Amino acid sequence: MEICNMLIDWHKESQRELPWKSEKNPYKVWISEIMLQQTRVEQAKSYYLKFIFEFPTVRELANASLDRVMRLWQGLGYYSRARNMHTAARQVVQEFGGHFPESMQELSRLKGVGPYTAAAIAAFAFDKPVVALDGNAFRFFSRIFAESCPIDTPAARKLFSDLAQQCLLDTPSSLFNQAVMDFGSLVCTPYPKCDRCPLCHHCVACLQNRVMEFPVKKAKKRARDRYFYYLHITQKDHTFIQQRLEKDIWQKLYQFPLIETGTPVEVDELFDLPDWDAIFGKQTPQMTGYSSKYIHRLTHQTLHTFFISICIEKESPWLQTHCKKIPSSHIDQFGISRLMERYLLDKSINRLSLAHANL
């Protein structure tokens, strides 16, 4: 098909230079693809290089502690990716002798590897004749064919896979998939550069002047609001942190003790909550201040967050049971969320204005 030939010609002249480009090692392909999920390429590049340096083989990743993996992932977000990657590395070692399987079916058995990632590994590492449909590919093919099937529906994957296969022909799949991804990233972007597109005369959406109508998506659900009140509790030069163990955002990362409420409350209303009594017991802690509100937006939820600074003289039974007591200067040795990173950075460079409580 002419589209394929023109796309490959464009790619020879205009492709992106990326550290994982032309990589045939399935382990490195896998690392890059997991990191690129929900993450900008520029941000992923530095993490990829650090990760490969720290864990150059799948066996070294499998043998590492989860805390070490999470610490290295800190700031990249969507932390379930790191947990799944650690589990999948152990699967590769235990079930496949340390060698990545080549088939889509077996690749899909790995934790955190969905249809797209399995296709990407199969195409880039093993040149299997499959098309890896990421966001760039869905956008590109939906415009080329003016296909209005919502791309976030179960029916879309088969439909767009069939359309993409029409273009693939006998071209090496690694080359074709990379060309589609680069083209979607540089030309057929969310706000496309149609005036410099070499495929504009073959693009049905462009010919119909409907480019901005594609890709089609279902209506988004409204993000859920959550209200977080972090208690930055210190005892002399020590701080208390706890690990998030429940199946929720930031699982396995560390945080300050947290009170979450269903609706917003004033800071002094926290004193009357059962969670406050559970954390501090009978002692009366000294609140030294609280931050302005931090708004942290995730894919399906918005966090409305305050950090409350508290000094205590004695540890309560709850703190002894549920928290680690660490030197305050050692908190950077633990994996924490980007939200806590922001707070600690603001505090360390005196950019955080604490509103002092009237006690």
Disulfide bonds with the S-S distance in Angstrom:
none
